[in-house]
Amino acid sequence: MAYSHSVQIRKILPGDNMPLSKIISDIVINEFKGNPATTIAGDPSLQTMYENYQGAKSVYYVALMNGEIAGGCGIKQLDGGPEHICELQRMFLHMDARGRGTGKKLFELCLADAKNSDLM
């Protein structure tokens, strides 16, 4: 998979579940030799990424390069935590998309949303 330098970022859509799950699993299993039984690669919630980030205090962004999903990143209120505390979650980028500022753009969007009083 070869990507150009152009990146579009948008909020997650229902059809993004499978491509995101594949990217995350491929990175964890193939690139880092992770065991699906003990890593996020085996987490069933990877199949429902869109649904997982539809709450009032959450958002997930996907990065697209050449029209293909190259990764994503989100924020979500900590389960059982104080209302005003969130965490950066599930930031993964395909290896061909790294080193191009995509992660920085995703992080900056998530940070801006975390600072937005309407979200957090």
Secondary structure, 3 states (H helix, E strand, C coil): CCCCCCCEEEECCHHHHHHHHHHHHHHHHHHCCCCCCCCHHHCHHHHHHHHHCCCCCEEEEEEEECCEEEEEEEEEECCCCCCCCEEEEEEEECHHHCCCCHHHHHHHHHHHHHHCCCCC
